[in-house]
Amino acid sequence: MGPAVVLNPGTAGIGIIHALSRGNVEIVTVGRKWPPLLGRFSRFPKRHVVYDPRRGESLVGRLLALADELDGRGVLFPAIDVDLEQLVTHREALAARYHVPVAPHIGLEIFDKSWHYELAARTGVPTPRHVVFAGGESPDVGGFRFPLIVKPAARTAASGGRAFRLRVLRDRGELERALVEIGSEHAGRRFQLAEDIPGEPDQLYTIGSYSNRDGRVLRSYTGRKLSQHPYTHGDASVAESIRAPDVVVRHARVLLEEARFHGISQVEFKHDARDGLYKLLEINGRSWSWIKLPAVSGVNLPLIQYYDLTGDPRLAEALAAEQDDGKFFVRDQLVRLNDLPAERRRIEEMGRQKTLVPAVFYDGELRLKLAYHVASALMRWRGGEPV
């Protein structure tokens, strides 16, 4: 039985490592040489392998070379979109040596927001009002309610790179200026323009699932954000395990099984109080930044994926485990960046009701804890991105 191979483990990757460690699975990490990612300092991986893009080395090339050194066929765990894109693009070569949890018939469309919404239209899942347009065009937004969100339909290398994540447009003037800029800087590239659903972050529900090779959902987790950074549209700074409305769970299953998705996914919905509907925001085709919370809450999606792909008999027990909603997650770096008294009060209140699951810290991970504090200090000093 081969190892679990966790790719470029930052915060999400640490969550995957800690989830897998609960099943005594052999873990190997593969990550860029510099700057080192936090997963390199975890005590759980048996081996840390690096590649150096500055010397022309690539993730896929290192994985193919590593395969000759492994005992058995490894299971790949992407932690960020750029790595998932590499697995999709090079699936055929990698699949000869690894279990690659991607669906070849979906391919790079998994990153395409317009594909997500077309899938929702076929299955009757509500979405925000939206339109897709190419840079240089003037989309028809008659009947749309401001504010609006504009974002690239996809941010893959094949679609033109990352560009920007999203922009909130509060009125028609901001929309017109954004369209001029997009037409000038991104002519011909596809973008999505959608209504921004009002409401606090605690109206954002996550259905995390594992789907097998046949595209059948084997197990799902339900949770929600409580806060995020940036506060209006961002990554979870605080989240909790909670039972989501049944309709949201059904919507997620319908979407994934209609698509015949394979692997770990996060399907995110937001409740729209104006009409009472839970509307699809996006389908994330990999483990997300707070994947550690489901694992500690009893729904260990990384272990379920590993057990399923390797034929491990422990799969049945992992699938049968009940979800424990007495846990909540805090990513303290994002809390510091938000610097919101209300968010800190929410954490204190949650701490009286539920057990805290920190994003990075874990029992016995002293070396990781030290590395995290050093990286956090450097991040604050340089004003850079969270680690």
C-alpha positions in Angstrom: 0.0 0.0 0.0 1.6 3.3 -1.1 1.9 6.5 0.9 -0.3 9.6 1.0 1.5 12.3 -1.0 0.6 15.8 0.1 1.6 18.5 -2.3 2.9 22.0 -1.3 1.5 21.8 2.2 0.6 25.3 3.6 -2.4 25.7 5.8 -4.7 23.4 3.8 -1.9 20.9 3.5 -1.2 20.9 7.2 -4.9 20.1 7.7 -4.5 17.2 5.3 -1.4 15.9 7.1 -3.1 16.1 10.5 -6.2 14.4 9.1 -4.1 11.5 7.7 -2.1 11.2 10.9 -5.3 10.1 12.7 -5.2 6.9 10.6 -1.5 6.1 11.0 -1.0 6.5 7.2 2.5 6.8 5.7 2.8 10.4 4.6 5.2 12.0 2.1 5.2 15.7 1.3 6.4 17.2 -2.1 6.9 20.9 -2.1 8.9 23.8 -3.6 12.4 24.2 -2.1 12.1 27.9 -1.3 10.4 29.5 0.5 9.7 26.3 2.6 6.1 25.6 3.4 4.9 24.7 6.9 4.3 21.1 6.1 8.0 20.5 5.9 8.2 21.1 9.7 5.5 18.6 10.6 6.7 15.4 12.5 4.1 13.2 10.8 5.4 12.9 7.2 8.0 10.1 6.8 9.8 12.1 4.2 9.9 15.6 2.8 10.8 15.9 -0.9 11.5 19.3 -2.6 11.8 20.6 -6.1 13.4 23.9 -7.2 11.5 25.9 -9.9 14.4 28.3 -10.1 16.4 25.4 -11.6 13.7 24.4 -14.0 12.3 21.6 -11.8 8.6 21.0 -11.7 6.1 19.4 -9.3 5.1 16.8 -12.0 8.7 16.0 -12.9 9.5 15.5 -9.2 6.5 13.3 -8.7 7.4 11.1 -11.6 11.0 10.7 -10.3 9.7 10.0 -6.8 7.4 7.2 -8.0 10.4 4.9 -8.5 11.4 5.4 -4.9 8.1 4.6 -3.3 6.9 1.3 -2.0 3.5 1.0 -3.7 1.3 3.4 -5.6 0.9 6.7 -3.8 -2.3 8.7 -3.4 -2.0 12.4 -4.4 -3.5 15.2 -2.2 -3.4 18.6 -3.8 -3.7 21.5 -1.3 -3.9 24.5 -3.7 -5.5 25.2 -7.1 -2.2 25.5 -9.1 -1.3 22.0 -8.0 -4.7 20.6 -8.8 -4.3 22.2 -12.3 -1.0 20.3 -12.7 -2.7 17.0 -11.8 -5.5 17.6 -14.2 -3.2 18.6 -17.0 -0.8 15.7 -16.5 -3.2 13.1 -15.2 -2.4 10.5 -17.8 1.3 10.4 -17.0 0.7 10.6 -13.3 -2.0 8.0 -13.2 0.4 5.3 -14.4 2.3 5.8 -11.1 -0.2 7.3 -8.6 -3.8 7.3 -7.6 -4.9 10.7 -9.0 -8.2 11.9 -7.6 -9.5 13.9 -10.6 -12.2 13.3 -13.2 -10.7 13.3 -16.7 -14.0 14.0 -18.4 -14.3 17.3 -16.3 -10.7 18.3 -16.8 -10.0 22.0 -16.3 -13.7 22.9 -16.3 -13.6 22.2 -12.5 -12.0 25.7 -12.2 -14.6 27.4 -14.4 -17.3 29.3 -12.5 -19.5 29.4 -15.6 -19.3 25.6 -15.8 -20.4 25.4 -12.1 -23.5 27.6 -12.9 -24.3 25.7 -16.0 -24.2 22.5 -14.0 -26.5 24.1 -11.4 -29.0 25.2 -14.2 -29.2 21.6 -15.4 -29.9 20.2 -12.0 -32.2 22.9 -10.7 -29.8 24.3 -8.0 -30.4 28.0 -7.4 -27.5 30.5 -8.2 -27.2 34.2 -7.9 -28.3 36.1 -11.0 -25.3 36.2 -13.3 -23.9 36.7 -16.8 -20.7 35.6 -18.5 -18.9 38.0 -20.9 -15.6 38.4 -22.6 -13.2 41.3 -21.9 -14.2 44.2 -24.2 -17.9 43.3 -24.2 -20.7 45.2 -22.3 -22.8 42.5 -20.6 -26.6 43.1 -20.2 -27.2 43.6 -16.5 -30.8 44.8 -16.8 -32.7 43.8 -13.7 -29.5 43.0 -11.7 -29.3 44.4 -8.2 -26.2 46.1 -7.0 -23.7 45.4 -5.6 -22.3 43.1 -8.2 -19.2 40.8 -8.1 -17.0 40.4 -11.1 -14.3 37.7 -11.3 -12.5 35.7 -14.0 -14.5 32.7 -15.1 -11.4 30.7 -14.4 -7.9 31.6 -13.2 -5.9 28.7 -14.7 -2.8 29.2 -16.7 -4.7 28.0 -19.8 -7.3 30.7 -19.3 -4.8 33.5 -18.8 -3.5 33.2 -15.3 -4.7 34.5 -12.0 -5.5 38.1 -13.0 -7.5 39.3 -9.9 -9.6 37.2 -7.5 -12.8 39.3 -7.5 -14.0 42.9 -7.3 -17.2 44.2 -5.7 -18.9 46.9 -7.8 -21.3 49.0 -5.8 -23.0 51.0 -8.5 -23.2 51.5 -12.3 -20.3 53.9 -12.3 -17.9 51.3 -10.7 -19.2 48.7 -13.2 -18.5 50.9 -16.2 -15.0 51.7 -15.0 -14.3 48.0 -14.3 -15.5 47.0 -17.8 -13.2 49.6 -19.4 -10.3 48.3 -17.4 -11.1 44.6 -18.2 -11.5 45.4 -21.9 -8.1 47.1 -21.9 -6.1 44.6 -19.8 -7.9 41.3 -20.5 -9.5 41.6 -23.9 -11.2 38.4 -25.0 -10.9 36.7 -21.6 -14.0 35.3 -20.0 -15.4 36.9 -16.8 -18.5 36.3 -14.7 -20.6 39.1 -13.3 -23.1 38.2 -10.6 -25.3 39.7 -7.9 -23.6 39.9 -4.5 -25.9 38.1 -2.1 -26.3 40.2 1.1 -25.7 38.7 4.5 -22.9 38.0 7.0 -20.3 35.3 6.6 -22.3 33.0 8.9 -24.7 32.6 6.0 -22.0 30.7 4.0 -22.5 26.9 4.2 -19.9 24.4 3.1 -20.7 20.8 2.1 -17.4 18.9 2.0 -17.5 15.5 0.3 -15.5 12.6 -1.1 -16.7 11.1 -4.4 -15.3 7.8 -5.6 -14.1 6.9 -9.1 -17.6 6.3 -10.3 -18.6 9.8 -9.3 -20.7 8.6 -6.3 -20.6 10.7 -3.1 -19.5 8.3 -0.3 -19.6 10.8 2.6 -20.3 14.5 3.2 -19.5 16.9 6.0 -21.4 20.1 6.8 -20.2 23.3 8.3 -20.3 27.1 7.9 -18.0 30.1 8.1 -18.5 32.4 11.0 -16.0 35.0 9.8 -13.4 35.5 7.0 -10.6 37.6 5.6 -11.3 39.8 3.8 -14.5 40.0 5.8 -16.9 40.3 3.0 -15.3 37.8 0.5 -12.4 35.7 1.7 -10.9 32.7 3.4 -12.4 31.4 6.6 -10.8 32.9 9.7 -13.5 31.2 12.0 -15.7 28.3 11.0 -17.8 25.7 12.8 -19.1 22.2 12.3 -22.9 22.4 12.2 -25.8 20.5 10.6 -26.6 22.3 7.4 -30.2 22.4 6.0 -31.0 19.2 4.3 -31.8 21.0 1.0 -28.1 22.2 0.9 -26.8 18.7 1.3 -29.1 17.4 -1.4 -28.0 20.2 -3.8 -24.4 19.4 -3.3 -24.9 15.7 -3.9 -26.9 16.4 -7.0 -24.2 18.7 -8.5 -21.4 16.3 -7.7 -23.1 13.2 -9.0 -24.4 14.9 -12.1 -20.9 15.9 -12.9 -19.5 12.5 -11.9 -16.9 14.3 -9.9 -14.0 12.3 -8.3 -12.0 13.3 -5.2 -12.5 15.7 -2.3 -14.6 18.8 -2.9 -16.1 21.8 -1.2 -19.4 23.1 -2.4 -20.3 26.5 -1.0 -23.7 28.0 -0.7 -25.0 31.3 0.7 -28.5 31.8 2.1 -30.3 34.6 0.4 -32.7 36.1 2.9 -34.5 38.0 0.2 -36.1 34.8 -1.3 -35.1 32.2 1.3 -33.0 30.2 -1.2 -29.6 28.6 -0.6 -27.6 29.6 -3.7 -24.5 28.0 -5.1 -21.4 30.1 -5.0 -18.8 27.7 -6.2 -17.4 24.2 -6.4 -13.9 23.8 -5.1 -12.4 20.6 -6.5 -9.9 19.9 -3.7 -9.4 20.1 0.0 -10.1 23.6 1.3 -8.3 25.7 3.9 -10.2 24.3 6.9 -10.2 20.6 5.9 -8.8 19.9 9.4 -12.1 20.8 11.1 -14.1 18.0 9.4 -11.4 15.4 10.2 -11.4 16.4 13.9 -15.2 16.4 13.8 -15.3 12.8 12.7 -15.7 13.2 8.9 -12.1 12.5 7.9 -12.3 13.1 4.1 -8.6 12.7 3.4 -8.6 9.3 5.2 -11.7 8.3 3.4 -10.1 9.1 0.1 -7.0 7.2 1.0 -8.9 4.2 2.2 -11.1 4.1 -0.9 -8.3 4.4 -3.4 -6.0 1.9 -1.8 -8.8 -0.6 -0.9 -8.2 -0.3 2.8 -10.8 -2.2 4.8 -10.9 0.6 7.4 -13.1 2.6 4.8 -16.3 1.2 6.2 -15.6 2.4 9.8 -14.5 5.9 8.5 -17.7 6.2 6.5 -19.9 5.2 9.5 -18.4 7.7 11.9 -20.8 10.4 13.2 -20.1 14.1 12.7 -19.4 15.9 16.0 -20.7 19.4 15.8 -19.0 20.4 19.1 -15.9 21.8 17.2 -14.9 25.1 15.7 -11.9 26.3 13.7 -9.7 29.4 14.1 -7.0 30.6 11.7 -5.4 33.1 14.0 -3.3 34.9 11.3 -6.5 35.9 9.5 -8.1 37.0 12.8 -5.1 39.3 13.4 -5.4 40.7 9.9 -9.1 41.4 10.3 -8.5 43.0 13.8 -12.3 43.1 14.4 -13.4 43.2 18.1 -16.7 41.5 17.1 -14.8 38.6 15.6 -12.7 38.2 18.8 -15.9 38.3 20.9 -17.4 35.6 18.6 -14.4 33.4 19.2 -14.6 33.8 23.0 -18.3 33.0 22.9 -17.7 29.9 20.7 -14.9 28.8 23.1 -17.5 28.5 25.8 -19.7 26.3 23.7 -17.4 24.2 21.5 -13.8 22.9 21.4 -11.3 25.0 19.5 -9.5 23.4 16.5 -6.5 25.7 15.5 -5.6 25.9 11.9 -1.9 24.8 12.4 -1.2 23.7 15.9 -1.5 20.1 16.9 -0.4 18.0 19.9 3.3 17.0 19.7 4.0 19.4 16.8 6.6 21.6 18.6 8.8 22.1 15.6 5.9 23.0 13.4 4.7 25.5 16.1 8.1 27.2 16.2 8.2 27.4 12.4 4.7 28.8 12.3 5.6 31.6 14.8 8.7 32.5 12.9 6.8 32.6 9.6 4.0 34.6 11.1 6.5 37.2 12.5 8.1 37.5 9.1 4.8 37.9 7.4 3.8 40.7 9.7 7.2 42.4 9.3 7.0 42.2 5.5 3.3 42.8 5.2 3.0 39.7 3.1 0.4 36.9 2.7 -0.6 34.5 5.5 1.3 31.3 5.6 
